[in-house]
């Protein structure tokens, strides 16, 4: 997933650089392209952050369930 986002951003940069060189009217749009790339990277960063937080929550929940099961097993024995 990380490589896909990086490759997409690189492709967008290459296309925008070629358009900047060969199409004079595109020079006004370069700021928008850079903004789009920054937005993609920010959204990807937020996605990774929330995914990491969700994984940590699931691990914590699993540990709690295991602890409760161990406690119940000890009580029954």
Residue pairs with C-beta under 8 A, 6 or more apart in sequence:
2 44
2 48
5 40
5 41
5 44
8 40
9 37
9 40
9 41
12 33
12 36
12 37
13 33
13 37
16 26
16 30
16 33
16 34
19 26
19 29
20 26
20 27
20 30
